Amino acid sequence: MLLRPVTVDDVPALMPMFRDAEASRLTGSHDDGEPDEARIRTWYETRRDQDDRLDLAVVERTVGNVIGETVLNEWDPGNESCSFRICLVPGAYGHGLGTEATRLIVGYGFEKLGLHRISLEVYAFNPRARRVYEKVGFVAEGVLRDALLWEGKRVDAAVMSILAPEWFQHRGRPEVAGHTSV
């Protein structure tokens, strides 16, 4: 697994992710029909100009395929914290790739960027993602009740975080270090 800055050239490989109804549901992304590839290209062309976020392509090292993106965003320098998100293209789930990519970007956030806290929100209907985050050491902090309205139903979101001292204790493998997430 390799993480590298995402570029406009990655858009064709990422388009299945934007077109996938399940990915939209799991991330709570309300779309207005077919994704606009030109708009998405424009978005990625501006990523290097952003100083409050880090957008990285998730690349399978063995074959070089771009299989998703991972992002550190909502950077708060005063509190040495940011938010995290990840999304993979259809077919990339269930092979440990999301777990590996999450470990890589979280490690980078703590070890290279000097962050103290990385947080995320995960919807109640996405237990697979929550398990990944727990495997890496994210801890549930609370619930945002009815945080999302999806197809007429309200869905809770769990707020989770991982802190630098926790990361340096287990390096994204709390089960190996003898610690388990709640």
HUHUSUL-V944337 format. One record per residue. N is the residue number from 1. RES is the residue in one small letter. PHI is phi in radians with two decimals (none if undefined). PSI is psi in whole degrees, -180 to 180 (999 if undefined). D_LAST is the distance of its C-alpha to the last C-alpha in Angstrom with 2 decimals. Layout:
n:N res:RES phi:PHI psi:PSI d_last:D_LAST
n:N res:RES phi:PHI psi:PSI d_last:D_LAST
This chain:
n:1 res:m phi:none psi:139 d_last:27.38
n:2 res:l phi:-2.38 psi:138 d_last:28.94
n:3 res:l phi:-1.98 psi:135 d_last:28.14
n:4 res:r phi:-2.57 psi:161 d_last:31.23
n:5 res:p phi:-0.96 psi:135 d_last:32.45
n:6 res:v phi:-1.32 psi:143 d_last:32.91
n:7 res:t phi:-2.23 psi:169 d_last:36.57
n:8 res:v phi:-1.07 psi:-28 d_last:38.73
n:9 res:d phi:-1.18 psi:-16 d_last:39.72
n:10 res:d phi:-1.46 psi:-12 d_last:36.22
n:11 res:v phi:-0.97 psi:-47 d_last:36.66
n:12 res:p phi:-0.98 psi:-40 d_last:38.31
n:13 res:a phi:-1.23 psi:-29 d_last:35.43
n:14 res:l phi:-1.52 psi:-18 d_last:32.88
n:15 res:m phi:-0.96 psi:-39 d_last:34.90
n:16 res:p phi:-1.01 psi:-31 d_last:33.45
n:17 res:m phi:-1.15 psi:-42 d_last:30.03
n:18 res:f phi:-1.27 psi:-25 d_last:31.71
n:19 res:r phi:-1.58 psi:-11 d_last:33.59
n:20 res:d phi:-1.40 psi:117 d_last:30.75
n:21 res:a phi:-1.07 psi:-37 d_last:30.05
n:22 res:e phi:-1.17 psi:-42 d_last:26.64
n:23 res:a phi:-1.10 psi:-40 d_last:25.56
n:24 res:s phi:-1.07 psi:-43 d_last:26.93
n:25 res:r phi:-1.12 psi:-48 d_last:24.99
n:26 res:l phi:-1.14 psi:-28 d_last:21.59
n:27 res:t phi:-1.70 psi:-4 d_last:22.19
n:28 res:g phi:1.22 psi:28 d_last:23.91
n:29 res:s phi:-1.53 psi:105 d_last:27.12
n:30 res:h phi:-1.33 psi:124 d_last:30.04
n:31 res:d phi:-1.99 psi:162 d_last:33.07
n:32 res:d phi:-1.95 psi:54 d_last:36.71
n:33 res:g phi:1.71 psi:-153 d_last:37.96
n:34 res:e phi:-1.10 psi:131 d_last:38.58
n:35 res:p phi:-1.05 psi:141 d_last:36.99
n:36 res:d phi:-1.58 psi:105 d_last:39.72
n:37 res:e phi:-1.07 psi:-37 d_last:39.89
n:38 res:a phi:-1.11 psi:-42 d_last:42.22
n:39 res:r phi:-1.13 psi:-40 d_last:39.84
n:40 res:i phi:-1.15 psi:-41 d_last:36.94
n:41 res:r phi:-1.04 psi:-44 d_last:39.27
n:42 res:t phi:-1.06 psi:-42 d_last:40.15
n:43 res:w phi:-1.00 psi:-51 d_last:36.49
n:44 res:y phi:-1.20 psi:-28 d_last:35.87
n:45 res:e phi:-1.11 psi:-24 d_last:39.18
n:46 res:t phi:-1.67 psi:-2 d_last:37.90
n:47 res:r phi:-1.08 psi:-38 d_last:34.57
n:48 res:r phi:-1.19 psi:-20 d_last:36.16
n:49 res:d phi:-1.45 psi:-6 d_last:37.58
n:50 res:q phi:-1.58 psi:129 d_last:34.24
n:51 res:d phi:-1.84 psi:5 d_last:33.14
n:52 res:d phi:-1.97 psi:14 d_last:29.94
n:53 res:r phi:-2.77 psi:162 d_last:28.17
n:54 res:l phi:-2.33 psi:111 d_last:28.02
n:55 res:d phi:-1.82 psi:120 d_last:28.55
n:56 res:l phi:-2.16 psi:142 d_last:28.41
n:57 res:a phi:-1.43 psi:139 d_last:29.55
n:58 res:v phi:-1.64 psi:120 d_last:27.51
n:59 res:v phi:-2.14 psi:130 d_last:30.22
n:60 res:e phi:-1.24 psi:118 d_last:30.39
n:61 res:r phi:-1.11 psi:-38 d_last:32.10
n:62 res:t phi:-1.16 psi:-37 d_last:34.11
n:63 res:v phi:-2.05 psi:-9 d_last:35.89
n:64 res:g phi:1.38 psi:10 d_last:35.38
n:65 res:n phi:-1.35 psi:136 d_last:34.19
n:66 res:v phi:-1.38 psi:122 d_last:32.24
n:67 res:i phi:-2.07 psi:6 d_last:29.36
n:68 res:g phi:2.87 psi:-169 d_last:27.50
n:69 res:e phi:-2.42 psi:154 d_last:26.60
n:70 res:t phi:-2.39 psi:144 d_last:23.82
n:71 res:v phi:-2.42 psi:135 d_last:24.10
n:72 res:l phi:-1.81 psi:120 d_last:23.13
n:73 res:n phi:-2.43 psi:-178 d_last:24.60
n:74 res:e phi:0.92 psi:42 d_last:24.91
n:75 res:w phi:-1.06 psi:130 d_last:25.47
n:76 res:d phi:-2.10 psi:91 d_last:25.66
n:77 res:p phi:-1.07 psi:-34 d_last:27.64
n:78 res:g phi:-1.11 psi:-29 d_last:27.82
n:79 res:n phi:-1.89 psi:5 d_last:24.09
n:80 res:e phi:0.90 psi:48 d_last:23.68
n:81 res:s phi:-2.42 psi:163 d_last:21.17
n:82 res:c phi:-2.79 psi:173 d_last:21.23
n:83 res:s phi:-1.77 psi:165 d_last:19.64
n:84 res:f phi:-2.36 psi:145 d_last:19.06
n:85 res:r phi:-2.63 psi:158 d_last:20.03
n:86 res:i phi:-2.59 psi:147 d_last:21.18
n:87 res:c phi:-2.60 psi:135 d_last:23.39
n:88 res:l phi:-1.99 psi:157 d_last:25.16
n:89 res:v phi:-1.25 psi:155 d_last:28.44
n:90 res:p phi:-0.97 psi:141 d_last:28.70
n:91 res:g phi:1.63 psi:-13 d_last:28.79
n:92 res:a phi:-1.62 psi:-5 d_last:26.49
n:93 res:y phi:-1.39 psi:154 d_last:23.33
n:94 res:g phi:1.42 psi:11 d_last:21.99
n:95 res:h phi:-2.05 psi:8 d_last:23.45
n:96 res:g phi:1.45 psi:2 d_last:20.69
n:97 res:l phi:-1.21 psi:-39 d_last:22.60
n:98 res:g phi:-1.14 psi:-39 d_last:20.01
n:99 res:t phi:-1.12 psi:-46 d_last:17.48
n:100 res:e phi:-1.12 psi:-44 d_last:20.35
n:101 res:a phi:-1.11 psi:-39 d_last:21.53
n:102 res:t phi:-1.10 psi:-45 d_last:18.19
n:103 res:r phi:-1.05 psi:-42 d_last:18.08
n:104 res:l phi:-1.11 psi:-48 d_last:21.71
n:105 res:i phi:-1.28 psi:-35 d_last:21.61
n:106 res:v phi:-1.15 psi:-44 d_last:18.59
n:107 res:g phi:-1.03 psi:-43 d_last:20.36
n:108 res:y phi:-1.08 psi:-43 d_last:23.55
n:109 res:g phi:-1.03 psi:-42 d_last:22.17
n:110 res:f phi:-1.44 psi:-47 d_last:21.16
n:111 res:e phi:-1.40 psi:-32 d_last:23.90
n:112 res:k phi:-1.86 psi:-37 d_last:26.82
n:113 res:l phi:-1.62 psi:-12 d_last:26.33
n:114 res:g phi:1.27 psi:25 d_last:24.93
n:115 res:l phi:-1.19 psi:156 d_last:22.14
n:116 res:h phi:-1.83 psi:-32 d_last:19.69
n:117 res:r phi:-2.48 psi:134 d_last:17.14
n:118 res:i phi:-2.19 psi:129 d_last:16.58
n:119 res:s phi:-2.19 psi:167 d_last:15.09
n:120 res:l phi:-2.74 psi:169 d_last:15.27
n:121 res:e phi:-2.18 psi:139 d_last:15.33
n:122 res:v phi:-2.33 psi:132 d_last:14.74
n:123 res:y phi:-1.30 psi:151 d_last:16.56
n:124 res:a phi:-1.04 psi:-28 d_last:15.45
n:125 res:f phi:-1.52 psi:17 d_last:18.09
n:126 res:n phi:-2.20 psi:61 d_last:16.67
n:127 res:p phi:-1.14 psi:-28 d_last:13.88
n:128 res:r phi:-1.08 psi:-46 d_last:15.37
n:129 res:a phi:-1.13 psi:-42 d_last:14.80
n:130 res:r phi:-1.03 psi:-40 d_last:11.17
n:131 res:r phi:-1.08 psi:-40 d_last:10.77
n:132 res:v phi:-1.05 psi:-49 d_last:12.95
n:133 res:y phi:-1.08 psi:-41 d_last:11.11
n:134 res:e phi:-1.13 psi:-40 d_last:7.83
n:135 res:k phi:-1.06 psi:-32 d_last:10.52
n:136 res:v phi:-1.48 psi:-15 d_last:12.06
n:137 res:g phi:2.02 psi:4 d_last:9.32
n:138 res:f phi:-1.15 psi:143 d_last:8.76
n:139 res:v phi:-2.07 psi:135 d_last:6.04
n:140 res:a phi:-1.18 psi:133 d_last:6.55
n:141 res:e phi:-1.90 psi:-27 d_last:9.29
n:142 res:g phi:3.01 psi:-174 d_last:11.20
n:143 res:v phi:-2.23 psi:132 d_last:13.50
n:144 res:l phi:-1.62 psi:105 d_last:17.04
n:145 res:r phi:-1.24 psi:138 d_last:18.85
n:146 res:d phi:0.87 psi:44 d_last:21.65
n:147 res:a phi:-1.27 psi:-22 d_last:21.28
n:148 res:l phi:-2.34 psi:137 d_last:23.30
n:149 res:l phi:-1.83 psi:110 d_last:26.42
n:150 res:w phi:-2.16 psi:115 d_last:26.81
n:151 res:e phi:0.87 psi:47 d_last:29.90
n:152 res:g phi:1.43 psi:-1 d_last:30.30
n:153 res:k phi:-2.05 psi:142 d_last:26.77
n:154 res:r phi:-1.54 psi:138 d_last:24.22
n:155 res:v phi:-2.25 psi:134 d_last:20.73
n:156 res:d phi:-1.34 psi:157 d_last:17.58
n:157 res:a phi:-2.21 psi:132 d_last:15.73
n:158 res:a phi:-1.48 psi:136 d_last:12.13
n:159 res:v phi:-1.67 psi:128 d_last:12.37
n:160 res:m phi:-2.29 psi:154 d_last:10.22
n:161 res:s phi:-2.63 psi:165 d_last:11.40
n:162 res:i phi:-2.37 psi:141 d_last:11.84
n:163 res:l phi:-1.90 psi:153 d_last:14.26
n:164 res:a phi:-0.94 psi:-45 d_last:17.22
n:165 res:p phi:-1.05 psi:-35 d_last:16.61
n:166 res:e phi:-1.16 psi:-46 d_last:13.28
n:167 res:w phi:-1.02 psi:-48 d_last:15.29
n:168 res:f phi:-1.19 psi:-18 d_last:18.20
n:169 res:q phi:-1.38 psi:-38 d_last:16.33
n:170 res:h phi:-2.20 psi:-6 d_last:15.09
n:171 res:r phi:0.87 psi:40 d_last:17.07
n:172 res:g phi:1.43 psi:14 d_last:14.60
n:173 res:r phi:-2.37 psi:68 d_last:13.98
n:174 res:p phi:-1.09 psi:-29 d_last:11.04
n:175 res:e phi:-1.20 psi:-30 d_last:11.69
n:176 res:v phi:-1.31 psi:-36 d_last:15.27
n:177 res:a phi:-1.40 psi:0 d_last:14.75
n:178 res:g phi:1.48 psi:13 d_last:13.05
n:179 res:h phi:-2.05 psi:141 d_last:9.67
n:180 res:t phi:-2.12 psi:149 d_last:6.54
n:181 res:s phi:-1.44 psi:152 d_last:3.76
n:182 res:v phi:-1.55 psi:999 d_last:0.00
